[in-house]
């Protein structure tokens, strides 16, 4: 399987020695369940994209500290590229920022939540189980780090998982796109490092709640398998 990772941000330089960069996190996630992968990443912040979309079986967006509502040229170009993938019915996985970018590309809305920061491990109710999604769980635990949330979904969507904090946490868009507000590629240690680094901008109470939530086990491995199963599934 040929996978194109659309890199929308980089890990802060001071943390890259310990945690690497976002594309490698995604590669490590996927190779934990599938070893026959050909992966290349494209830094879309610098205008880098695959030349021919049909050369790739699956596209994945990374997260970003940017907001999809920022008036940045690279974000507008990314959204137009997602629309191109959508028309061609190419398989796309959206992670965090990418989850929100798909919503904008499809005519939905994204806003900064009045509930504040989502950080730590988010526990979400699984509402439905599509045929590609093999799980015995009723709850999805995924690491999160966001302020923006999808507030309006367009037609052709199926909400797979939700929480009171984030009603549109995991979404399937028709038969070819899947996205999640969380970070299945992140480790608990990376999340803890970022949480502590943001003590100056996030309330102490929210920080302590987030750190306590890291006692849970994130379902990263299971989510990685879902990505591969969804990618291999034939479009109806």
C-alpha positions as CSV (number, residue, x, y, z in Angstrom):
1,X,0.0,0.0,0.0
2,X,1.3,3.5,-0.9
3,X,0.6,6.1,1.6
4,X,1.0,9.9,1.3
5,X,1.3,11.8,4.6
6,X,0.3,15.4,4.3
7,X,2.4,17.1,7.0
8,X,0.6,20.2,8.4
9,X,3.1,21.0,11.2
10,X,6.2,19.9,13.0
11,X,7.0,18.9,16.5
12,X,8.8,21.7,18.3
13,X,12.5,21.5,17.8
14,X,13.1,21.1,21.6
15,X,11.1,17.9,21.6
16,X,12.1,16.3,18.3
17,X,15.2,14.5,19.9
18,X,12.9,12.6,22.3
19,X,9.8,12.2,20.1
20,X,10.7,12.6,16.5
21,X,8.4,14.4,14.0
22,X,4.7,13.9,13.2
23,X,5.1,11.9,9.9
24,X,7.3,9.4,11.7
25,X,4.8,9.1,14.5
26,X,2.2,8.1,11.9
27,X,4.5,5.7,10.2
28,X,5.3,4.1,13.5
29,X,1.6,3.8,14.3
30,X,0.7,2.1,11.0
31,X,3.7,-0.2,10.9
32,X,2.6,-1.5,14.3
33,X,-0.2,-3.3,12.4
34,X,1.0,-3.5,8.8
35,X,4.6,-3.9,7.6
36,X,4.2,-3.8,3.8
37,X,3.8,-0.1,3.4
38,X,5.4,2.5,1.1
39,X,5.2,5.9,2.8
40,X,6.2,9.3,1.7
41,X,5.5,12.6,3.4
42,X,4.7,16.0,1.8
43,X,5.1,19.2,3.8
44,X,2.0,21.1,2.7
45,X,3.0,24.1,4.8
46,X,5.7,24.5,2.2
47,X,3.5,23.8,-0.7
48,X,4.6,20.2,-1.3
49,X,2.0,17.8,-2.7
50,X,2.0,14.5,-4.6
51,X,2.1,15.1,-8.3
52,X,-0.4,12.5,-9.2
53,X,-3.1,11.5,-6.7
54,X,-3.7,8.2,-8.4
55,X,-0.2,7.1,-7.5
56,X,-1.4,6.8,-3.9
57,X,-3.7,4.4,-2.1
58,X,-4.2,6.4,1.0
59,X,-3.7,10.0,2.2
60,X,-3.3,11.0,5.8
61,X,-3.1,14.5,7.3
62,X,-1.2,15.3,10.4
63,X,-2.4,17.6,13.1
64,X,-1.3,21.3,13.4
65,X,-1.1,24.1,15.9
66,X,-2.8,26.2,13.3
67,X,-6.5,26.8,13.0
68,X,-8.3,25.8,9.8
69,X,-9.9,29.2,10.0
70,X,-6.6,31.0,9.9
71,X,-6.2,33.2,6.8
72,X,-3.2,31.3,5.5
73,X,-2.5,30.5,1.9
74,X,-1.2,27.0,2.7
75,X,-4.5,26.1,4.5
76,X,-6.6,27.3,1.6
77,X,-4.5,25.2,-0.8
78,X,-4.8,22.1,1.5
79,X,-8.6,22.5,1.7
80,X,-8.7,22.7,-2.1
81,X,-6.6,19.6,-2.3
82,X,-8.9,17.7,0.0
83,X,-11.8,18.7,-2.2
84,X,-9.9,17.3,-5.2
85,X,-9.4,14.0,-3.2
86,X,-13.1,14.0,-2.3
87,X,-14.2,14.4,-5.9
88,X,-11.9,11.5,-7.0
89,X,-13.1,9.4,-4.0
90,X,-9.5,8.8,-2.8
91,X,-9.1,7.3,0.7
92,X,-8.2,10.0,3.2
93,X,-7.7,9.9,7.0
94,X,-7.9,13.2,8.8
95,X,-6.2,13.6,12.2
96,X,-7.2,16.5,14.5
97,X,-6.5,19.6,12.2
98,X,-7.1,17.3,9.2
99,X,-10.5,16.2,10.8
100,X,-11.5,19.9,10.8
101,X,-10.0,20.6,7.4
102,X,-12.2,17.9,5.9
103,X,-15.3,19.5,7.5
104,X,-14.4,22.9,6.0
105,X,-13.7,21.2,2.6
106,X,-17.1,19.6,2.7
107,X,-19.0,22.8,3.7
108,X,-19.2,22.3,7.4
109,X,-18.1,24.7,10.2
110,X,-15.3,24.7,12.7
111,X,-15.1,27.1,15.7
112,X,-13.1,27.6,18.9
113,X,-15.0,25.7,21.6
114,X,-16.3,27.7,24.6
115,X,-15.5,24.5,26.6
116,X,-11.8,25.4,26.4
117,X,-8.9,23.1,25.7
118,X,-9.3,19.4,25.1
119,X,-6.1,17.8,26.4
120,X,-5.1,14.4,27.8
121,X,-7.0,11.3,27.0
122,X,-10.5,11.8,25.8
123,X,-13.1,9.0,26.4
124,X,-15.7,8.8,23.7
125,X,-18.9,6.8,23.2
126,X,-18.9,4.6,20.1
127,X,-22.3,5.2,18.5
128,X,-22.1,2.8,15.5
129,X,-19.8,0.1,14.2
130,X,-19.4,0.1,10.4
131,X,-18.5,-3.2,8.7
132,X,-14.8,-2.3,8.6
133,X,-14.6,-1.5,12.3
134,X,-13.8,-4.5,14.4
135,X,-14.1,-3.7,18.1
136,X,-15.5,-5.1,21.3
137,X,-15.3,-1.7,23.0
138,X,-18.1,0.7,23.7
139,X,-15.7,3.5,24.4
140,X,-12.8,5.0,22.4
141,X,-9.9,6.5,24.3
142,X,-7.7,8.8,22.2
143,X,-5.2,11.4,23.2
144,X,-6.3,15.0,22.3
145,X,-4.9,18.5,22.0
146,X,-7.3,21.0,20.6
147,X,-9.3,24.2,21.0
148,X,-11.2,24.2,17.8
149,X,-14.1,21.7,17.1
150,X,-16.4,20.9,14.3
151,X,-19.7,22.6,15.0
152,X,-21.7,21.8,11.8
153,X,-21.6,18.6,9.8
154,X,-22.6,18.6,6.1
155,X,-24.6,15.8,4.5
156,X,-22.9,12.4,3.8
157,X,-21.5,12.0,7.2
158,X,-21.7,9.4,9.9
159,X,-20.7,10.2,13.5
160,X,-19.0,7.1,14.8
161,X,-17.9,8.3,18.3
162,X,-18.8,11.3,20.5
163,X,-18.4,12.8,23.9
164,X,-20.2,15.6,25.8
165,X,-17.1,17.7,25.3
166,X,-16.8,16.9,21.5
167,X,-20.0,15.7,19.8
168,X,-18.3,15.0,16.4
169,X,-15.2,13.2,17.6
170,X,-14.9,10.5,15.0
171,X,-16.6,10.8,11.6
172,X,-16.9,8.9,8.4
173,X,-17.5,11.0,5.3
174,X,-19.3,8.9,2.7
175,X,-17.3,5.8,1.9
176,X,-13.8,7.2,1.3
177,X,-12.9,9.6,4.2
178,X,-12.5,9.0,7.9
179,X,-11.4,11.5,10.5
180,X,-10.8,11.9,14.3
181,X,-10.4,14.9,16.5
182,X,-7.7,13.0,18.5
183,X,-4.2,11.9,18.0
184,X,-3.9,8.1,17.7
185,X,-0.2,8.5,16.7
186,X,0.8,10.3,20.0
187,X,2.3,8.6,23.0
188,X,1.3,9.4,26.5
189,X,4.8,10.7,27.2
190,X,4.6,13.2,24.4
191,X,1.1,14.3,25.5
192,X,2.4,14.8,29.0
193,X,5.3,16.8,27.8
194,X,3.1,19.1,25.8
195,X,0.6,19.5,28.6
196,X,3.3,20.6,31.0
197,X,4.8,22.9,28.4
198,X,1.5,24.8,28.1
199,X,1.0,25.5,31.8
200,X,1.2,29.2,31.0
201,X,-1.8,29.2,28.7
202,X,-4.0,26.5,30.2
203,X,-5.7,26.7,33.6
204,X,-4.1,24.6,36.4
205,X,-7.3,22.7,37.0
206,X,-7.5,21.6,33.3
207,X,-3.8,20.7,33.4
208,X,-4.3,18.4,36.4
209,X,-7.4,16.8,35.0
210,X,-5.5,16.1,31.7
211,X,-2.5,14.6,33.5
212,X,-4.8,12.4,35.6
213,X,-6.5,11.2,32.4
214,X,-3.2,9.8,31.1
215,X,-3.7,6.9,33.5
216,X,-6.1,5.5,30.9
217,X,-4.9,3.3,28.1
218,X,-5.3,5.0,24.6
219,X,-6.6,2.8,21.9
220,X,-3.9,3.6,19.5
221,X,-3.2,0.1,18.2
222,X,-6.8,-0.6,17.6
223,X,-7.3,2.7,15.8
224,X,-4.2,1.9,13.6
225,X,-6.0,-1.3,12.6
226,X,-9.1,0.6,11.8
227,X,-7.2,2.9,9.5
228,X,-5.8,0.0,7.6
229,X,-9.1,-1.9,7.4
230,X,-10.9,1.3,6.2
231,X,-8.1,1.9,3.6
232,X,-8.4,-1.6,2.2
233,X,-12.2,-1.6,2.1
234,X,-13.7,-1.3,-1.4
235,X,-15.8,1.8,-2.1
236,X,-19.4,0.7,-2.6
